[in-house]
Amino acid sequence: MTESTDTTDLTPPGVNAAFSIPDSGESRASVFMVRGSWAVRHEAAAVAPPAEGGAVRDLWPGLPSTYRNGFDAACSTDSARVYLFKGATCVLYDFAQNATVPPNASPAPIGDRFPGLRKDAPDFAEGIDAGLPAPDGTVYFFRGNRCVNYDIDGDEVLEQGTIADFWHNPDHPDPGIADGIAAAFNHPATSNGYLVTRDGKRYVECDTDPARHRVTSGAKTLRDRWPYRAFLTVLDGFNGRLWVFDSDSGQTIRQSQTGRESGGVVVSPDGFRVLATTLGGGGGAGSLTLLDITAGTVKTVGAGTAPYRVAALPDGSAAYVTDPSDEAVYAVDLTTGDARRIDIGPRPEGVVASPEGDRVYVGRESDPAVAVVDTAQHAVTGGFGGDTMASCLALTPDGTTLAFGIVPVNMVAVASTAGGGEPPLVPVGQSPEQLVASPDSRYVYVANRGAEVKVIDVAAIREVTPIRVRDRSNAIALSPDGEHLYVTSQGADSVQKLRVSDGEQVGEFALGSALDRYAYMAIGPAWG
């Protein structure tokens, strides 16, 4: 793990390499995407999360040592053999055999492997950004804003030019790839290709036939075609230990460390980072920690004196962090790291963003108990919830109902975001610690330091059948489809995974050490 406080540009990069492998009879055609030292495998024909993901060194231990932390580019062939590039070197790797070709081969200079590049496009011998096979057995190589069509058998450059000219289609005049691409790959055994834009997050479709090479679409979002997995993150509120799991399989994606006395955690909407708050050491100012999930790198930005809970706007542009000691919420720009203070009033705690991102709701000890922040004006423009104390919050996905915990009376208020006076209260037995709403907006689940997760029917405004868990439950999260509940408890060294329909435990994710009194969990789609 590396740490940086450089806030020049906090934008995380997307994928930097990709390739495909055809159906072998034993395994289905696959598309692999690489981001730094991590890779994922998608079934080529499916619009679904990756079938697997892991560190490059673990997935492909036969790679040369210099390639095991990742590589710059890849170029498929018509088999499981793929050319990989790093710097000015290249290696041919057989992904079916998990070995170089020939076995134990060292990376060779690109110019030696492809002498026609050294002769007719010498800068390509210094490094390749992406490679793409053509149906006639030739390949395309990309570097900067240029592209060449290369005959591997004849070792010669057949055609070259700018990407803008090479892939021009008047029906799609500005596909967003003229300055270069981050990766390229084809749909196996077809002339359909994909060119990934330089940010590694979008793509355009293309026809790879050398007789008519051209783009065939405008830019599209990569994650819409190749969706993410859902990752669960667990944060120990005392010592700042943080875990990230695949919420389906329980695979440990990352273990890391934030600062001490953390107060909240979310999976960033971009799917690349976890955002967590932490107090400063030695009485200094606290910070918002930005952990890159698969890279393991950490950046920190200022977010008040004692940052506590955190929420991110749906578009990922900003995070809102409460600071009870400063009676404020800080709007943190997730690109620049700039933080804007917004006065809230006494003891702001929980914070959630509206589905549209135009409002942020902040719980406080005041009248009204919930402040409404206009995210365009950066100001409190209203409130609701009555004269009480709102701590943890949960907003239903339809945006109409905000539930908030009232710790001193062991109640949860069920309030309309449209306002309307004192909201009705539902007893939850013990101290409400964390709330989550179901994806259909029908229920709110409450961790309350007891041996049950309380379940509130939002429409009826009453408790329904609870879900039995370990005693002293202190944090919960709900799968995006609403089918599974994840629960931690004080002193527990694992996360329970429970089926919501019947409360049956169907999984357990080991933490390796016991959690402290306070813990926080969040779940969301993430790359990896």
C-alpha positions as CSV (number, residue, x, y, z in Angstrom):
1,M,0.0,0.0,0.0
2,T,1.2,3.5,-0.8
3,E,-0.1,6.7,0.5
4,S,-0.3,10.2,-1.1
5,T,-1.8,13.5,-0.2
6,D,-1.3,14.9,-3.7
7,T,-4.7,16.2,-4.6
8,T,-3.8,17.6,-8.0
9,D,-6.2,15.0,-9.6
10,L,-7.8,12.3,-7.5
11,T,-9.6,10.7,-10.5
12,P,-8.8,7.0,-10.5
13,P,-7.7,5.4,-13.8
14,G,-9.8,2.8,-15.5
15,V,-8.6,-0.4,-17.3
16,N,-5.2,-0.2,-19.1
17,A,-5.2,-3.4,-21.0
18,A,-7.6,-6.0,-22.4
19,F,-7.7,-9.1,-24.5
20,S,-10.0,-12.0,-25.5
21,I,-9.6,-15.7,-25.8
22,P,-11.8,-17.9,-28.0
23,D,-14.0,-20.8,-26.9
24,S,-11.7,-23.8,-26.4
25,G,-14.4,-26.4,-25.9
26,E,-13.3,-26.7,-22.3
27,S,-13.9,-23.1,-21.4
28,R,-16.1,-20.4,-22.9
29,A,-14.9,-17.5,-24.9
30,S,-13.7,-14.8,-22.4
31,V,-12.7,-11.2,-22.3
32,F,-10.0,-10.2,-19.8
33,M,-9.6,-6.6,-18.5
34,V,-6.5,-5.5,-16.7
35,R,-6.1,-2.5,-14.4
36,G,-2.6,-2.2,-13.0
37,S,-1.8,-5.3,-11.0
38,W,-5.4,-6.7,-11.0
39,A,-7.4,-8.5,-13.8
40,V,-11.0,-9.7,-14.3
41,R,-12.5,-12.3,-16.6
42,H,-15.9,-11.9,-18.2
43,E,-17.7,-14.5,-20.3
44,A,-17.6,-12.8,-23.7
45,A,-21.2,-13.4,-24.6
46,A,-22.7,-12.5,-21.2
47,V,-23.7,-9.0,-19.9
48,A,-22.8,-10.0,-16.4
49,P,-20.3,-9.3,-13.6
50,P,-16.9,-11.0,-14.0
51,A,-16.7,-14.7,-13.5
52,E,-13.5,-14.2,-11.6
53,G,-11.0,-11.5,-10.6
54,G,-7.7,-11.5,-8.9
55,A,-4.1,-10.2,-8.7
56,V,-2.2,-10.7,-12.0
57,R,0.5,-12.6,-10.2
58,D,-2.0,-15.1,-8.8
59,L,-4.0,-15.6,-11.9
60,W,-1.0,-16.1,-14.2
61,P,2.0,-17.3,-12.1
62,G,3.9,-18.3,-15.3
63,L,4.4,-14.7,-16.4
64,P,7.9,-13.3,-16.4
65,S,8.7,-11.6,-13.1
66,T,8.6,-8.1,-14.5
67,Y,5.0,-8.7,-15.8
68,R,3.5,-10.1,-12.6
69,N,2.5,-6.7,-11.3
70,G,0.8,-5.9,-14.6
71,F,1.6,-4.9,-18.1
72,D,0.9,-2.1,-20.5
73,A,-1.0,-3.7,-23.3
74,A,-2.1,-7.0,-24.9
75,C,-3.0,-8.2,-28.4
76,S,-5.0,-11.4,-28.9
77,T,-4.5,-14.0,-31.6
78,D,-6.9,-16.6,-32.9
79,S,-6.0,-18.9,-30.0
80,A,-5.3,-18.7,-26.2
81,R,-1.9,-17.2,-27.1
82,V,-1.7,-13.5,-26.5
83,Y,1.1,-10.9,-27.0
84,L,1.7,-8.9,-23.9
85,F,3.7,-5.6,-23.8
86,K,5.5,-3.7,-21.1
87,G,7.7,-0.8,-21.8
88,A,9.8,-1.6,-24.9
89,T,9.4,-5.4,-24.3
90,C,7.0,-8.1,-25.4
91,V,6.3,-11.7,-24.5
92,L,3.9,-14.3,-26.1
93,Y,1.8,-16.0,-23.3
94,D,-0.3,-19.1,-23.6
95,F,-3.2,-18.5,-21.2
96,A,-4.5,-22.1,-21.6
97,Q,-1.1,-23.5,-20.5
98,N,-0.3,-20.6,-18.1
99,A,3.2,-20.4,-19.6
100,T,5.2,-18.3,-22.0
101,V,5.9,-19.4,-25.6
102,P,8.4,-21.0,-25.6
103,P,8.3,-22.1,-22.0
104,N,10.3,-19.9,-19.6
105,A,11.0,-17.3,-22.3
106,S,12.2,-13.9,-21.2
107,P,10.6,-10.7,-22.6
108,A,12.2,-9.6,-25.9
109,P,12.5,-6.2,-27.4
110,I,9.4,-5.3,-29.4
111,G,11.6,-4.4,-32.3
112,D,13.1,-7.9,-32.3
113,R,9.7,-9.6,-32.1
114,F,8.2,-7.3,-34.8
115,P,11.1,-6.1,-36.9
116,G,8.7,-4.4,-39.4
117,L,7.9,-1.9,-36.6
118,R,11.5,-1.0,-36.1
119,K,11.8,-0.5,-39.9
120,D,8.6,1.4,-40.8
121,A,7.2,2.7,-37.4
122,P,10.2,2.9,-35.1
123,D,8.4,4.7,-32.2
124,F,6.1,1.7,-31.9
125,A,9.1,-0.4,-31.0
126,E,9.5,1.8,-27.9
127,G,6.1,0.8,-26.5
128,I,2.5,-0.2,-27.4
129,D,-0.7,1.2,-25.9
130,A,-3.0,-1.5,-27.2
131,G,-3.3,-4.3,-29.8
132,L,-6.2,-5.7,-31.7
133,P,-6.4,-8.8,-34.0
134,A,-8.0,-8.6,-37.4
135,P,-10.0,-11.5,-38.9
136,D,-7.4,-12.0,-41.7
137,G,-4.6,-12.8,-39.2
138,T,-3.0,-9.4,-39.2
139,V,-3.1,-7.1,-36.1
140,Y,-3.5,-3.5,-35.2
141,F,-1.1,-1.8,-32.9
142,F,-1.9,1.6,-31.2
143,R,0.5,4.2,-29.8
144,G,-0.4,7.7,-28.9
145,N,-2.8,9.0,-31.6
146,R,-1.5,6.6,-34.3
147,C,-2.3,3.1,-35.4
148,V,-0.6,0.5,-37.7
149,N,-1.9,-2.6,-39.4
150,Y,0.8,-5.2,-39.1
151,D,1.3,-8.5,-40.9
152,I,2.8,-10.9,-38.4
153,D,3.7,-13.6,-40.9
154,G,5.3,-11.2,-43.3
155,D,6.8,-9.0,-40.5
156,E,5.7,-5.8,-42.2
157,V,3.6,-2.7,-41.7
158,L,0.7,-2.8,-44.2
159,E,-0.9,0.5,-43.3
160,Q,-0.5,3.3,-40.8
161,G,-2.0,6.6,-39.9
162,T,-3.8,8.6,-37.2
163,I,-6.4,6.8,-35.2
164,A,-8.9,9.5,-36.2
165,D,-8.3,8.8,-39.9
166,F,-7.7,5.1,-39.6
167,W,-11.1,4.4,-37.8
168,H,-13.1,7.2,-39.3
169,N,-16.8,6.8,-39.9
170,P,-18.9,9.8,-40.9
171,D,-21.9,8.3,-39.0
172,H,-19.8,8.6,-35.8
173,P,-17.6,11.7,-36.3
174,D,-16.3,12.1,-32.8
175,P,-16.1,8.8,-30.9
176,G,-13.6,10.2,-28.4
177,I,-10.5,8.1,-29.4
178,A,-8.6,10.5,-31.6
179,D,-6.0,11.3,-28.9
180,G,-5.4,7.6,-28.2
181,I,-6.8,4.5,-26.5
182,A,-6.1,2.6,-23.3
183,A,-6.9,-0.9,-24.5
184,A,-8.5,-2.8,-27.3
185,F,-10.0,-6.3,-27.8
186,N,-12.2,-8.2,-30.1
187,H,-15.2,-10.4,-29.6
188,P,-13.6,-13.8,-30.3
189,A,-14.0,-15.3,-33.7
190,T,-15.7,-12.2,-35.2
191,S,-14.7,-8.9,-36.8
192,N,-16.4,-7.0,-33.9
193,G,-13.9,-5.0,-31.9
194,Y,-13.8,-2.6,-29.0
195,L,-11.6,0.4,-28.5
196,V,-11.3,1.6,-24.9
197,T,-11.0,5.4,-24.5
198,R,-7.9,6.8,-22.8
199,D,-9.6,7.1,-19.4
200,G,-10.2,3.3,-19.4
201,K,-13.9,3.7,-18.6
202,R,-15.6,4.0,-22.0
203,Y,-15.4,2.2,-25.3
204,V,-16.5,2.4,-28.9
205,E,-17.4,-0.5,-31.1
206,C,-15.5,-1.1,-34.4
207,D,-15.2,-3.3,-37.4
208,T,-11.8,-4.8,-37.5
209,D,-11.8,-6.1,-41.1
210,P,-8.8,-4.4,-42.8
211,A,-10.9,-3.8,-45.9
212,R,-13.3,-1.5,-43.9
213,H,-11.8,-0.7,-40.5
214,R,-13.9,1.9,-38.9
215,V,-15.8,2.7,-35.7
216,T,-19.4,1.6,-35.6
217,S,-20.7,3.4,-32.5
218,G,-20.3,6.4,-30.3
219,A,-18.7,6.2,-26.9
220,K,-20.4,3.9,-24.4
221,T,-19.8,3.2,-20.7
222,L,-17.7,0.1,-20.2
223,R,-19.4,-1.0,-17.0
224,D,-22.8,-1.0,-18.7
225,R,-21.7,-3.8,-21.0
226,W,-19.3,-5.5,-18.6
227,P,-20.9,-4.9,-15.2
228,Y,-19.1,-4.8,-11.8
229,R,-19.3,-7.2,-8.9
230,A,-20.8,-6.1,-5.6
231,F,-18.2,-5.5,-3.0
232,L,-18.8,-5.4,0.7
233,T,-16.5,-3.2,2.9
234,V,-16.1,-3.5,6.6
235,L,-14.5,-0.8,8.8
236,D,-13.4,-1.1,12.4
237,G,-14.4,2.2,14.0
238,F,-11.6,2.1,16.6
239,N,-8.4,1.1,14.9
240,G,-9.3,1.8,11.2
241,R,-8.8,-1.7,9.9
242,L,-10.7,-2.1,6.6
243,W,-11.7,-5.2,4.6
244,V,-13.2,-5.4,1.1
245,F,-14.9,-8.7,0.1
246,D,-16.8,-9.9,-2.9
247,S,-20.2,-10.0,-1.4
248,D,-21.2,-13.1,-3.3
249,S,-18.3,-15.4,-2.9
250,G,-16.6,-13.9,0.1
251,Q,-13.3,-13.6,-1.7
252,T,-11.1,-11.1,0.1
253,I,-10.3,-8.3,-2.3
254,R,-8.3,-6.0,0.0
255,Q,-7.2,-5.6,3.6
256,S,-6.0,-2.2,4.5
257,Q,-5.6,0.3,7.2
258,T,-7.0,3.8,7.6
259,G,-6.5,6.1,10.6
260,R,-7.8,5.5,14.1
261,E,-11.4,6.2,15.2
262,S,-13.0,6.0,11.8
263,G,-16.7,7.0,11.6
264,G,-18.0,5.9,8.3
265,V,-17.4,4.2,5.0
266,V,-18.9,4.0,1.5
267,V,-18.0,2.4,-1.8
268,S,-17.5,5.3,-4.3
269,P,-19.9,5.4,-7.2
270,D,-17.0,5.2,-9.6
271,G,-16.5,1.6,-8.4
272,F,-12.7,2.0,-8.0
273,R,-12.4,3.4,-4.4
274,V,-13.6,3.1,-0.8
275,L,-14.1,6.3,1.0
276,A,-13.6,6.3,4.8
277,T,-13.3,9.0,7.5
278,T,-10.7,9.1,10.2
279,L,-9.7,11.4,13.1
280,G,-6.3,13.0,13.0
281,G,-3.4,11.8,15.1
282,G,-2.2,13.8,18.1
283,G,-5.2,16.1,18.0
284,G,-4.6,17.2,14.4
285,A,-7.2,17.6,11.7
286,G,-8.9,14.4,10.4
287,S,-9.2,13.4,6.8
288,L,-11.2,11.5,4.2
289,T,-9.3,8.4,3.1
290,L,-9.6,7.3,-0.6
291,L,-8.5,3.7,-0.9
292,D,-8.1,2.4,-4.5
293,I,-9.6,-1.1,-4.0
294,T,-7.6,-3.2,-6.4
295,A,-4.4,-1.1,-6.5
296,G,-4.2,-0.7,-2.7
297,T,-3.0,2.9,-3.0
298,V,-4.3,5.5,-0.5
299,K,-4.9,9.2,-0.8
300,T,-6.1,11.5,1.9
301,V,-7.8,14.8,1.7
302,G,-8.9,17.3,4.4
303,A,-12.5,17.1,5.6
304,G,-12.8,19.1,8.8
305,T,-11.4,18.7,12.3
306,A,-13.2,15.5,13.3
307,P,-14.9,13.9,10.2
308,Y,-17.5,11.3,11.1
309,R,-20.1,9.9,8.6
310,V,-19.7,10.1,4.8
311,A,-21.9,9.9,1.8
312,A,-21.1,10.2,-1.9
313,L,-23.2,11.9,-4.6
314,P,-24.6,9.3,-7.1
315,D,-22.4,10.7,-10.0
316,G,-19.3,10.4,-7.8
317,S,-18.4,14.1,-8.1
318,A,-18.3,14.8,-4.4
319,A,-18.5,13.3,-0.9
320,Y,-20.2,14.9,2.0
321,V,-18.6,14.4,5.4
322,T,-20.1,15.4,8.7
323,D,-18.0,17.0,11.5
324,P,-19.9,17.1,14.8
325,S,-17.2,19.1,16.5
326,D,-17.4,21.9,13.9
327,E,-21.2,21.8,13.5
328,A,-20.7,21.4,9.8
329,V,-20.7,19.2,6.8
330,Y,-17.9,19.3,4.3
331,A,-18.5,18.9,0.5
332,V,-15.3,17.3,-0.8
333,D,-14.6,17.5,-4.5
334,L,-13.5,14.0,-5.4
335,T,-11.4,15.2,-8.4
336,T,-9.5,18.1,-6.8
337,G,-9.8,17.3,-3.1
338,D,-11.1,20.8,-2.4
339,A,-13.5,20.9,0.6
340,R,-16.3,23.4,1.2
341,R,-17.7,24.0,4.7
342,I,-21.4,24.1,5.1
343,D,-22.9,25.2,8.4
344,I,-25.4,22.6,9.7
345,G,-26.0,23.2,13.4
346,P,-25.5,21.1,16.6
347,R,-24.0,17.6,16.4
348,P,-24.4,16.6,12.7
349,E,-24.0,12.8,12.4
350,G,-25.6,10.7,9.6
351,V,-25.6,11.9,6.0
352,V,-27.2,10.5,2.8
353,A,-27.6,11.8,-0.7
354,S,-30.8,11.9,-2.7
355,P,-31.0,9.6,-5.8
356,E,-30.8,12.6,-8.1
357,G,-27.8,14.1,-6.2
358,D,-29.4,17.5,-5.9
359,R,-29.9,17.2,-2.1
360,V,-28.1,15.8,0.9
361,Y,-29.8,15.0,4.1
362,V,-27.9,15.5,7.4
363,G,-29.0,14.3,10.8
364,R,-28.4,16.6,13.7
365,E,-29.5,17.5,17.3
366,S,-31.8,20.4,16.5
367,D,-35.3,21.4,15.4
368,P,-35.8,20.2,12.7
369,A,-33.6,17.2,13.2
370,V,-32.8,16.7,9.5
371,A,-31.1,19.5,7.5
372,V,-31.6,19.5,3.7
373,V,-28.5,20.7,1.8
374,D,-28.9,21.9,-1.7
375,T,-25.8,20.6,-3.5
376,A,-25.8,23.3,-6.1
377,Q,-26.1,26.1,-3.7
378,H,-23.9,24.5,-1.0
379,A,-26.3,25.6,1.6
380,V,-29.1,24.4,4.0
381,T,-32.4,25.2,2.3
382,G,-34.8,23.3,4.5
383,G,-35.4,20.7,7.1
384,F,-37.8,18.2,8.6
385,G,-38.1,15.5,11.3
386,G,-39.2,17.4,14.3
387,D,-37.3,18.5,17.5
388,T,-35.1,15.6,18.3
389,M,-31.7,14.0,17.5
390,A,-31.1,12.2,14.2
391,S,-28.0,9.9,14.2
392,C,-27.8,7.1,11.6
393,L,-29.9,7.6,8.4
394,A,-31.3,5.5,5.6
395,L,-33.0,6.9,2.5
396,T,-35.3,4.6,0.5
397,P,-34.1,4.3,-3.1
398,D,-37.3,6.0,-4.4
399,G,-36.2,9.1,-2.4
400,T,-39.5,9.5,-0.6
401,T,-38.8,8.3,2.9
402,L,-35.9,9.0,5.3
403,A,-35.5,6.8,8.4
404,F,-33.3,8.0,11.2
405,G,-32.2,6.6,14.5
406,I,-32.9,8.4,17.8
407,V,-30.4,6.7,20.2
408,P,-31.6,8.2,23.5
409,V,-35.1,6.7,23.2
410,N,-34.2,3.5,21.1
411,M,-36.5,4.6,18.3
412,V,-36.4,5.0,14.6
413,A,-38.3,7.8,13.0
414,V,-39.9,7.2,9.6
415,A,-40.1,10.6,7.9
416,S,-41.3,11.8,4.5
417,T,-38.7,13.8,2.6
418,A,-41.5,16.1,1.7
419,G,-41.8,17.2,5.3
420,G,-45.0,17.2,7.3
421,G,-44.4,17.7,11.0
422,E,-43.3,15.2,13.6
423,P,-42.6,11.8,12.0
424,P,-44.0,8.6,13.5
425,L,-41.6,6.5,15.6
426,V,-41.0,2.8,15.7
427,P,-39.4,1.2,18.8
428,V,-36.4,-0.9,17.9
429,G,-35.5,-2.4,21.4
430,Q,-32.0,-1.1,21.8
431,S,-29.7,1.6,20.4
432,P,-30.0,2.0,16.6
433,E,-26.5,1.8,15.2
434,Q,-26.9,1.5,11.4
435,L,-29.9,1.5,9.1
436,V,-30.3,0.2,5.5
437,A,-33.2,0.4,3.1
438,S,-34.3,-2.4,0.8
439,P,-34.0,-1.8,-3.0
440,D,-37.8,-1.9,-3.4
441,S,-38.1,0.9,-0.7
442,R,-40.5,-1.3,1.3
443,Y,-38.3,-2.1,4.4
444,V,-35.7,-0.6,6.6
445,Y,-33.3,-2.9,8.5
446,V,-31.9,-1.8,11.8
447,A,-28.7,-3.0,13.7
448,N,-29.4,-2.2,17.3
449,R,-26.7,-4.0,19.5
450,G,-29.1,-6.8,20.1
451,A,-29.4,-10.4,18.8
452,E,-31.9,-9.4,16.2
453,V,-31.9,-7.1,13.2
454,K,-35.2,-5.2,13.4
455,V,-37.2,-4.9,10.2
456,I,-39.5,-1.9,9.7
457,D,-42.4,-2.0,7.2
458,V,-42.1,1.6,5.7
459,A,-45.7,1.8,4.4
460,A,-47.3,0.4,7.6
461,I,-44.7,2.2,9.9
462,R,-44.3,-0.8,12.2
463,E,-41.9,-3.5,13.0
464,V,-42.4,-6.9,11.3
465,T,-40.6,-10.2,11.8
466,P,-37.0,-9.5,12.9
467,I,-33.9,-11.5,11.7
468,R,-31.9,-13.4,14.3
469,V,-28.2,-12.6,14.4
470,R,-25.3,-12.8,16.9
471,D,-25.7,-10.6,19.9
472,R,-24.4,-7.0,20.0
473,S,-24.9,-6.4,16.3
474,N,-23.3,-3.1,15.3
475,A,-23.3,-2.8,11.5
476,I,-25.4,-4.1,8.6
477,A,-25.4,-3.9,4.8
478,L,-27.9,-5.2,2.2
479,S,-27.0,-6.8,-1.1
480,P,-28.1,-4.7,-4.2
481,D,-30.8,-7.2,-5.0
482,G,-32.1,-7.2,-1.5
483,E,-31.7,-10.9,-1.0
484,H,-28.9,-11.0,1.5
485,L,-28.1,-9.2,4.7
486,Y,-24.6,-8.8,6.1
487,V,-24.1,-8.3,9.8
488,T,-21.2,-7.7,12.1
489,S,-21.2,-7.7,15.9
490,Q,-19.0,-6.3,18.6
491,G,-16.2,-8.7,19.4
492,A,-17.0,-10.9,16.3
493,D,-14.2,-11.9,14.0
494,S,-16.4,-12.5,11.0
495,V,-19.3,-11.2,8.9
496,Q,-22.5,-13.1,8.8
497,K,-24.2,-13.4,5.4
498,L,-28.0,-14.1,5.9
499,R,-30.7,-14.9,3.5
500,V,-33.4,-12.2,4.0
501,S,-36.3,-14.5,3.0
502,D,-35.8,-16.9,6.0
503,G,-33.0,-15.5,8.1
504,E,-30.8,-18.5,7.3
505,Q,-27.0,-18.0,7.5
506,V,-25.6,-18.9,4.1
507,G,-22.1,-17.6,4.4
508,E,-19.4,-16.2,6.8
509,F,-16.5,-13.9,5.9
510,A,-13.5,-14.2,8.2
511,L,-11.9,-11.0,9.4
512,G,-9.0,-12.6,11.2
513,S,-9.4,-10.5,14.3
514,A,-12.2,-9.2,16.5
515,L,-14.1,-6.0,15.8
516,D,-14.3,-3.2,18.4
517,R,-17.5,-1.7,19.8
518,Y,-18.2,0.3,16.7
519,A,-18.0,-0.9,13.1
520,Y,-19.4,0.4,9.8
521,M,-20.3,-1.5,6.6
522,A,-21.2,-0.5,3.0
523,I,-21.9,-2.4,-0.2
524,G,-21.8,-1.3,-3.8
525,P,-20.8,-2.2,-7.4
526,A,-17.0,-2.1,-7.8
527,W,-14.4,-3.0,-10.4
528,G,-12.4,-6.1,-9.6
